[in-house]
Amino acid sequence: MNPISFNVPGIPSIPSAVVPGVGKQQGGFQAALEGAISQVNELRQVSHQSIGKFLSGETEEVHQAVLATQQAELAFEMFLQVRNKVVQAYQEVMRMQV
């Protein structure tokens, strides 16, 4: 399945939700989790840099700072929901009778 992409001039593309190593036996779950964490952290750092540029009066415009912040927030919320589902699945497996 190919991700949906929107190309709007002037707005940076949103990184895909595909994590390297998923679907391949190379990295497994740990590599997928590390990749997702690093991607969320990278978006958070970009957001902080964008806000810093806007507040310091550099060339950053308000809509770019808001978009970067929203991207970071959405990525974190998605990661949090995935984490909740993984924990829920783990708890369900632990409740199974052998």
N, CA, C and O atoms as CSV, one atom per row, in Angstrom:
chain,resi,resn,atom,element,x,y,z
A,1,MET,N,N,0.841,-1.167,0.000
A,1,MET,CA,C,0.000,0.000,0.000
A,1,MET,C,C,0.892,1.238,0.000
A,1,MET,O,O,1.790,1.357,0.834
A,2,ASN,N,N,0.654,2.138,-0.912
A,2,ASN,CA,C,1.452,3.351,-1.006
A,2,ASN,C,C,0.831,4.450,-0.159
A,2,ASN,O,O,-0.392,4.585,-0.127
A,3,PRO,N,N,1.661,5.246,0.536
A,3,PRO,CA,C,1.112,6.339,1.341
A,3,PRO,C,C,0.577,7.446,0.446
A,3,PRO,O,O,1.048,7.641,-0.674
A,4,ILE,N,N,-0.408,8.163,0.954
A,4,ILE,CA,C,-0.969,9.307,0.246
A,4,ILE,C,C,-0.024,10.480,0.428
A,4,ILE,O,O,0.426,10.753,1.540
A,5,SER,N,N,0.275,11.167,-0.651
A,5,SER,CA,C,1.172,12.314,-0.535
A,5,SER,C,C,0.508,13.545,-1.140
A,5,SER,O,O,-0.141,13.472,-2.183
A,6,PHE,N,N,0.680,14.656,-0.474
A,6,PHE,CA,C,0.174,15.932,-0.936
A,6,PHE,C,C,1.366,16.846,-1.146
A,6,PHE,O,O,2.164,17.051,-0.231
A,7,ASN,N,N,1.489,17.384,-2.322
A,7,ASN,CA,C,2.582,18.290,-2.622
A,7,ASN,C,C,2.033,19.699,-2.741
A,7,ASN,O,O,1.443,20.062,-3.759
A,8,VAL,N,N,2.227,20.492,-1.696
A,8,VAL,CA,C,1.789,21.872,-1.688
A,8,VAL,C,C,3.034,22.741,-1.699
A,8,VAL,O,O,3.887,22.597,-0.824
A,9,PRO,N,N,3.162,23.641,-2.668
A,9,PRO,CA,C,4.354,24.486,-2.732
A,9,PRO,C,C,4.509,25.326,-1.467
A,9,PRO,O,O,3.541,25.906,-0.975
A,10,GLY,N,N,5.721,25.386,-0.953
A,10,GLY,CA,C,6.010,26.220,0.204
A,10,GLY,C,C,5.847,25.498,1.532
A,10,GLY,O,O,6.258,26.018,2.569
A,11,ILE,N,N,5.251,24.304,1.519
A,11,ILE,CA,C,5.073,23.549,2.747
A,11,ILE,C,C,5.915,22.284,2.640
A,11,ILE,O,O,5.779,21.530,1.676
A,12,PRO,N,N,6.784,22.043,3.622
A,12,PRO,CA,C,7.625,20.844,3.546
A,12,PRO,C,C,6.756,19.599,3.639
A,12,PRO,O,O,5.707,19.602,4.283
A,13,SER,N,N,7.212,18.533,2.982
A,13,SER,CA,C,6.426,17.304,2.987
A,13,SER,C,C,6.472,16.650,4.365
A,13,SER,O,O,7.464,16.746,5.087
A,14,ILE,N,N,5.385,15.990,4.704
A,14,ILE,CA,C,5.292,15.278,5.969
A,14,ILE,C,C,5.993,13.941,5.796
A,14,ILE,O,O,5.724,13.227,4.830
A,15,PRO,N,N,6.886,13.590,6.712
A,15,PRO,CA,C,7.583,12.319,6.561
A,15,PRO,C,C,6.601,11.160,6.630
A,15,PRO,O,O,5.601,11.216,7.345
A,16,SER,N,N,6.897,10.128,5.889
A,16,SER,CA,C,5.997,8.987,5.852
A,16,SER,C,C,6.037,8.242,7.174
A,16,SER,O,O,7.024,8.303,7.908
A,17,ALA,N,N,4.955,7.538,7.467
A,17,ALA,CA,C,4.846,6.811,8.726
A,17,ALA,C,C,5.523,5.460,8.643
A,17,ALA,O,O,5.493,4.699,9.610
A,18,VAL,N,N,6.133,5.143,7.511
A,18,VAL,CA,C,6.808,3.869,7.354
A,18,VAL,C,C,8.122,3.921,8.105
A,18,VAL,O,O,8.933,4.827,7.911
A,19,VAL,N,N,8.319,2.938,8.964
A,19,VAL,CA,C,9.523,2.878,9.772
A,19,VAL,C,C,10.477,1.877,9.140
A,19,VAL,O,O,10.066,0.763,8.818
A,20,PRO,N,N,11.753,2.249,8.952
A,20,PRO,CA,C,12.705,1.317,8.362
A,20,PRO,C,C,12.801,0.039,9.192
A,20,PRO,O,O,12.861,0.092,10.420
A,21,GLY,N,N,12.814,-1.097,8.520
A,21,GLY,CA,C,12.948,-2.367,9.218
A,21,GLY,C,C,11.628,-3.068,9.457
A,21,GLY,O,O,11.623,-4.255,9.783
A,22,VAL,N,N,10.503,-2.375,9.308
A,22,VAL,CA,C,9.210,-3.004,9.516
A,22,VAL,C,C,8.903,-3.851,8.292
A,22,VAL,O,O,9.074,-3.401,7.159
A,23,GLY,N,N,8.451,-5.068,8.521
A,23,GLY,CA,C,8.145,-5.961,7.424
A,23,GLY,C,C,9.365,-6.736,6.957
A,23,GLY,O,O,9.242,-7.609,6.098
A,24,LYS,N,N,10.502,-6.449,7.485
A,24,LYS,CA,C,11.726,-7.164,7.154
A,24,LYS,C,C,12.237,-7.824,8.424
A,24,LYS,O,O,11.969,-7.342,9.525
A,25,GLN,N,N,12.946,-8.888,8.285
A,25,GLN,CA,C,13.448,-9.610,9.445
A,25,GLN,C,C,14.757,-9.034,9.972
A,25,GLN,O,O,15.310,-9.562,10.937
A,26,GLN,N,N,15.261,-7.972,9.367
A,26,GLN,CA,C,16.555,-7.431,9.757
A,26,GLN,C,C,16.543,-6.841,11.156
A,26,GLN,O,O,17.380,-7.207,11.982
A,27,GLY,N,N,15.610,-5.929,11.445
A,27,GLY,CA,C,15.655,-5.202,12.696
A,27,GLY,C,C,14.648,-5.677,13.710
A,27,GLY,O,O,14.906,-5.614,14.912
A,28,GLY,N,N,13.522,-6.143,13.261
A,28,GLY,CA,C,12.498,-6.598,14.163
A,28,GLY,C,C,11.792,-5.461,14.874
A,28,GLY,O,O,11.840,-4.308,14.447
A,29,PHE,N,N,11.142,-5.809,15.956
A,29,PHE,CA,C,10.325,-4.852,16.690
A,29,PHE,C,C,11.168,-3.756,17.326
A,29,PHE,O,O,10.766,-2.592,17.341
A,30,GLN,N,N,12.323,-4.117,17.847
A,30,GLN,CA,C,13.172,-3.120,18.508
A,30,GLN,C,C,13.614,-2.036,17.533
A,30,GLN,O,O,13.608,-0.853,17.873
A,31,ALA,N,N,13.995,-2.432,16.333
A,31,ALA,CA,C,14.427,-1.445,15.338
A,31,ALA,C,C,13.257,-0.557,14.914
A,31,ALA,O,O,13.432,0.643,14.700
A,32,ALA,N,N,12.070,-1.142,14.794
A,32,ALA,CA,C,10.898,-0.356,14.425
A,32,ALA,C,C,10.569,0.650,15.519
A,32,ALA,O,O,10.240,1.801,15.229
A,33,LEU,N,N,10.657,0.226,16.759
A,33,LEU,CA,C,10.377,1.113,17.881
A,33,LEU,C,C,11.412,2.231,17.973
A,33,LEU,O,O,11.055,3.390,18.186
A,34,GLU,N,N,12.673,1.898,17.817
A,34,GLU,CA,C,13.730,2.913,17.847
A,34,GLU,C,C,13.563,3.910,16.704
A,34,GLU,O,O,13.770,5.110,16.884
A,35,GLY,N,N,13.189,3.410,15.531
A,35,GLY,CA,C,12.973,4.299,14.388
A,35,GLY,C,C,11.819,5.255,14.618
A,35,GLY,O,O,11.903,6.436,14.279
A,36,ALA,N,N,10.736,4.742,15.198
A,36,ALA,CA,C,9.575,5.589,15.472
A,36,ALA,C,C,9.908,6.642,16.521
A,36,ALA,O,O,9.508,7.800,16.394
A,37,ILE,N,N,10.639,6.241,17.555
A,37,ILE,CA,C,11.023,7.191,18.603
A,37,ILE,C,C,11.930,8.277,18.035
A,37,ILE,O,O,11.759,9.455,18.345
A,38,SER,N,N,12.888,7.887,17.211
A,38,SER,CA,C,13.799,8.890,16.651
A,38,SER,C,C,13.069,9.825,15.688
A,38,SER,O,O,13.393,11.010,15.613
A,39,GLN,N,N,12.085,9.301,14.950
A,39,GLN,CA,C,11.328,10.148,14.037
A,39,GLN,C,C,10.490,11.170,14.802
A,39,GLN,O,O,10.422,12.336,14.413
A,40,VAL,N,N,9.855,10.738,15.881
A,40,VAL,CA,C,9.067,11.657,16.708
A,40,VAL,C,C,9.982,12.703,17.341
A,40,VAL,O,O,9.638,13.884,17.387
A,41,ASN,N,N,11.131,12.278,17.823
A,41,ASN,CA,C,12.079,13.205,18.438
A,41,ASN,C,C,12.610,14.206,17.417
A,41,ASN,O,O,12.786,15.382,17.737
A,42,GLU,N,N,12.864,13.755,16.203
A,42,GLU,CA,C,13.353,14.657,15.156
A,42,GLU,C,C,12.310,15.722,14.821
A,42,GLU,O,O,12.648,16.893,14.651
A,43,LEU,N,N,11.049,15.318,14.726
A,43,LEU,CA,C,9.988,16.294,14.455
A,43,LEU,C,C,9.850,17.285,15.599
A,43,LEU,O,O,9.573,18.463,15.370
A,44,ARG,N,N,10.039,16.824,16.821
A,44,ARG,CA,C,9.973,17.716,17.981
A,44,ARG,C,C,11.106,18.743,17.928
A,44,ARG,O,O,10.894,19.921,18.213
A,45,GLN,N,N,12.304,18.294,17.564
A,45,GLN,CA,C,13.441,19.203,17.459
A,45,GLN,C,C,13.231,20.228,16.347
A,45,GLN,O,O,13.549,21.405,16.515
A,46,VAL,N,N,12.698,19.781,15.214
A,46,VAL,CA,C,12.414,20.704,14.111
A,46,VAL,C,C,11.394,21.743,14.560
A,46,VAL,O,O,11.503,22.917,14.209
A,47,SER,N,N,10.408,21.312,15.332
A,47,SER,CA,C,9.398,22.229,15.848
A,47,SER,C,C,10.025,23.278,16.758
A,47,SER,O,O,9.719,24.465,16.648
A,48,HIS,N,N,10.897,22.841,17.651
A,48,HIS,CA,C,11.557,23.791,18.560
A,48,HIS,C,C,12.441,24.777,17.795
A,48,HIS,O,O,12.488,25.962,18.125
A,49,GLN,N,N,13.140,24.283,16.776
A,49,GLN,CA,C,13.975,25.168,15.971
A,49,GLN,C,C,13.122,26.188,15.220
A,49,GLN,O,O,13.480,27.362,15.125
A,50,SER,N,N,11.996,25.728,14.693
A,50,SER,CA,C,11.104,26.614,13.957
A,50,SER,C,C,10.538,27.705,14.865
A,50,SER,O,O,10.456,28.867,14.467
A,51,ILE,N,N,10.155,27.334,16.067
A,51,ILE,CA,C,9.640,28.320,17.021
A,51,ILE,C,C,10.739,29.299,17.416
A,51,ILE,O,O,10.495,30.500,17.536
A,52,GLY,N,N,11.952,28.781,17.616
A,52,GLY,CA,C,13.080,29.654,17.957
A,52,GLY,C,C,13.377,30.659,16.858
A,52,GLY,O,O,13.639,31.830,17.134
A,53,LYS,N,N,13.336,30.199,15.605
A,53,LYS,CA,C,13.572,31.111,14.480
A,53,LYS,C,C,12.487,32.179,14.401
A,53,LYS,O,O,12.768,33.344,14.120
A,54,PHE,N,N,11.252,31.771,14.650
A,54,PHE,CA,C,10.156,32.741,14.593
A,54,PHE,C,C,10.285,33.779,15.699
A,54,PHE,O,O,10.109,34.972,15.453
A,55,LEU,N,N,10.591,33.335,16.914
A,55,LEU,CA,C,10.693,34.264,18.037
A,55,LEU,C,C,11.901,35.191,17.938
A,55,LEU,O,O,11.872,36.314,18.439
A,56,SER,N,N,12.962,34.715,17.290
A,56,SER,CA,C,14.154,35.555,17.155
A,56,SER,C,C,14.044,36.526,15.974
A,56,SER,O,O,14.897,37.398,15.806
A,57,GLY,N,N,13.007,36.376,15.167
A,57,GLY,CA,C,12.807,37.309,14.056
A,57,GLY,C,C,13.520,36.913,12.787
A,57,GLY,O,O,13.651,37.727,11.873
A,58,GLU,N,N,13.985,35.676,12.712
A,58,GLU,CA,C,14.616,35.221,11.476
A,58,GLU,C,C,13.535,35.051,10.407
A,58,GLU,O,O,12.401,35.491,10.599
A,59,THR,N,N,13.869,34.434,9.313
A,59,THR,CA,C,12.966,34.354,8.164
A,59,THR,C,C,11.766,33.439,8.374
A,59,THR,O,O,10.896,33.363,7.507
A,60,GLU,N,N,11.702,32.763,9.476
A,60,GLU,CA,C,10.588,31.842,9.741
A,60,GLU,C,C,9.275,32.616,9.875
A,60,GLU,O,O,9.212,33.620,10.584
A,61,GLU,N,N,8.240,32.150,9.201
A,61,GLU,CA,C,6.936,32.787,9.288
A,61,GLU,C,C,6.058,32.020,10.259
A,61,GLU,O,O,6.343,30.866,10.580
A,62,VAL,N,N,4.995,32.651,10.727
A,62,VAL,CA,C,4.160,32.075,11.773
A,62,VAL,C,C,3.497,30.777,11.309
A,62,VAL,O,O,3.389,29.833,12.091
A,63,HIS,N,N,3.055,30.714,10.062
A,63,HIS,CA,C,2.382,29.497,9.610
A,63,HIS,C,C,3.347,28.322,9.535
A,63,HIS,O,O,2.946,27.181,9.760
A,64,GLN,N,N,4.620,28.585,9.219
A,64,GLN,CA,C,5.598,27.502,9.188
A,64,GLN,C,C,5.867,26.973,10.593
A,64,GLN,O,O,6.016,25.766,10.789
A,65,ALA,N,N,5.928,27.863,11.552
A,65,ALA,CA,C,6.143,27.442,12.933
A,65,ALA,C,C,4.952,26.640,13.448
A,65,ALA,O,O,5.127,25.638,14.142
A,66,VAL,N,N,3.752,27.077,13.110
A,66,VAL,CA,C,2.551,26.358,13.548
A,66,VAL,C,C,2.474,24.989,12.887
A,66,VAL,O,O,2.134,24.006,13.546
A,67,LEU,N,N,2.783,24.907,11.591
A,67,LEU,CA,C,2.759,23.623,10.904
A,67,LEU,C,C,3.783,22.651,11.494
A,67,LEU,O,O,3.478,21.473,11.680
A,68,ALA,N,N,4.974,23.125,11.784
A,68,ALA,CA,C,5.997,22.265,12.375
A,68,ALA,C,C,5.555,21.775,13.751
A,68,ALA,O,O,5.782,20.618,14.106
A,69,THR,N,N,4.929,22.648,14.518
A,69,THR,CA,C,4.444,22.267,15.838
A,69,THR,C,C,3.328,21.240,15.731
A,69,THR,O,O,3.300,20.274,16.493
A,70,GLN,N,N,2.413,21.438,14.798
A,70,GLN,CA,C,1.312,20.488,14.625
A,70,GLN,C,C,1.815,19.139,14.136
A,70,GLN,O,O,1.309,18.101,14.564
A,71,GLN,N,N,2.805,19.135,13.245
A,71,GLN,CA,C,3.381,17.870,12.787
A,71,GLN,C,C,3.981,17.107,13.955
A,71,GLN,O,O,3.770,15.902,14.089
A,72,ALA,N,N,4.728,17.805,14.798
A,72,ALA,CA,C,5.343,17.152,15.952
A,72,ALA,C,C,4.285,16.634,16.914
A,72,ALA,O,O,4.411,15.534,17.452
A,73,GLU,N,N,3.239,17.429,17.128
A,73,GLU,CA,C,2.173,17.011,18.046
A,73,GLU,C,C,1.424,15.790,17.519
A,73,GLU,O,O,1.144,14.857,18.271
A,74,LEU,N,N,1.098,15.797,16.225
A,74,LEU,CA,C,0.395,14.654,15.637
A,74,LEU,C,C,1.244,13.392,15.642
A,74,LEU,O,O,0.739,12.300,15.903
A,75,ALA,N,N,2.531,13.539,15.356
A,75,ALA,CA,C,3.427,12.377,15.389
A,75,ALA,C,C,3.503,11.793,16.796
A,75,ALA,O,O,3.490,10.574,16.968
A,76,PHE,N,N,3.582,12.661,17.799
A,76,PHE,CA,C,3.636,12.187,19.178
A,76,PHE,C,C,2.335,11.509,19.574
A,76,PHE,O,O,2.355,10.454,20.208
A,77,GLU,N,N,1.204,12.101,19.209
A,77,GLU,CA,C,-0.099,11.503,19.532
A,77,GLU,C,C,-0.257,10.133,18.867
A,77,GLU,O,O,-0.754,9.194,19.489
A,78,MET,N,N,0.163,10.018,17.608
A,78,MET,CA,C,0.084,8.733,16.928
A,78,MET,C,C,0.982,7.708,17.606
A,78,MET,O,O,0.579,6.562,17.808
A,79,PHE,N,N,2.196,8.114,17.956
A,79,PHE,CA,C,3.109,7.205,18.634
A,79,PHE,C,C,2.530,6.767,19.972
A,79,PHE,O,O,2.649,5.600,20.346
A,80,LEU,N,N,1.909,7.684,20.691
A,80,LEU,CA,C,1.308,7.365,21.979
A,80,LEU,C,C,0.171,6.361,21.818
A,80,LEU,O,O,0.044,5.437,22.622
A,81,GLN,N,N,-0.653,6.532,20.793
A,81,GLN,CA,C,-1.749,5.591,20.559
A,81,GLN,C,C,-1.230,4.210,20.161
A,81,GLN,O,O,-1.780,3.194,20.586
A,82,VAL,N,N,-0.183,4.168,19.353
A,82,VAL,CA,C,0.413,2.884,18.988
A,82,VAL,C,C,0.986,2.210,20.220
A,82,VAL,O,O,0.829,1.002,20.398
A,83,ARG,N,N,1.646,2.974,21.067
A,83,ARG,CA,C,2.183,2.416,22.310
A,83,ARG,C,C,1.066,1.847,23.179
A,83,ARG,O,O,1.207,0.761,23.742
A,84,ASN,N,N,-0.037,2.572,23.287
A,84,ASN,CA,C,-1.170,2.094,24.073
A,84,ASN,C,C,-1.717,0.780,23.522
A,84,ASN,O,O,-2.064,-0.115,24.292
A,85,LYS,N,N,-1.797,0.656,22.201
A,85,LYS,CA,C,-2.284,-0.583,21.591
A,85,LYS,C,C,-1.317,-1.739,21.828
A,85,LYS,O,O,-1.745,-2.870,22.059
A,86,VAL,N,N,-0.025,-1.461,21.771
A,86,VAL,CA,C,0.966,-2.515,22.028
A,86,VAL,C,C,0.875,-2.978,23.473
A,86,VAL,O,O,0.920,-4.180,23.735
A,87,VAL,N,N,0.748,-2.060,24.408
A,87,VAL,CA,C,0.613,-2.421,25.821
A,87,VAL,C,C,-0.674,-3.210,26.033
A,87,VAL,O,O,-0.681,-4.198,26.767
A,88,GLN,N,N,-1.750,-2.786,25.402
A,88,GLN,CA,C,-3.023,-3.487,25.523
A,88,GLN,C,C,-2.916,-4.908,24.969
A,88,GLN,O,O,-3.434,-5.846,25.575
A,89,ALA,N,N,-2.250,-5.077,23.825
A,89,ALA,CA,C,-2.068,-6.411,23.251
A,89,ALA,C,C,-1.212,-7.281,24.165
A,89,ALA,O,O,-1.503,-8.463,24.344
A,90,TYR,N,N,-0.163,-6.710,24.743
A,90,TYR,CA,C,0.691,-7.450,25.668
A,90,TYR,C,C,-0.108,-7.913,26.885
A,90,TYR,O,O,0.025,-9.060,27.313
A,91,GLN,N,N,-0.934,-7.034,27.440
A,91,GLN,CA,C,-1.749,-7.395,28.595
A,91,GLN,C,C,-2.746,-8.489,28.234
A,91,GLN,O,O,-3.016,-9.378,29.041
A,92,GLU,N,N,-3.286,-8.424,27.035
A,92,GLU,CA,C,-4.230,-9.470,26.587
A,92,GLU,C,C,-3.529,-10.817,26.474
A,92,GLU,O,O,-4.087,-11.843,26.864
A,93,VAL,N,N,-2.319,-10.821,25.944
A,93,VAL,CA,C,-1.558,-12.077,25.828
A,93,VAL,C,C,-1.229,-12.620,27.205
A,93,VAL,O,O,-1.275,-13.832,27.421
A,94,MET,N,N,-0.901,-11.747,28.134
A,94,MET,CA,C,-0.573,-12.189,29.497
A,94,MET,C,C,-1.802,-12.778,30.220
A,94,MET,O,O,-1.650,-13.615,31.110
A,95,ARG,N,N,-3.002,-12.346,29.844
A,95,ARG,CA,C,-4.210,-12.872,30.474
A,95,ARG,C,C,-4.632,-14.224,29.914
A,95,ARG,O,O,-5.484,-14.899,30.493
A,96,MET,N,N,-4.039,-14.624,28.789
A,96,MET,CA,C,-4.422,-15.896,28.175
A,96,MET,C,C,-4.012,-17.077,29.051
A,96,MET,O,O,-2.945,-17.082,29.666
A,97,GLN,N,N,-4.881,-18.061,29.086
A,97,GLN,CA,C,-4.595,-19.281,29.850
A,97,GLN,C,C,-3.845,-20.249,28.925
A,97,GLN,O,O,-4.194,-20.415,27.756
A,98,VAL,N,N,-2.837,-20.862,29.466
A,98,VAL,CA,C,-2.048,-21.793,28.659
A,98,VAL,C,C,-2.504,-23.212,28.885
A,98,VAL,O,O,-1.955,-24.139,28.289
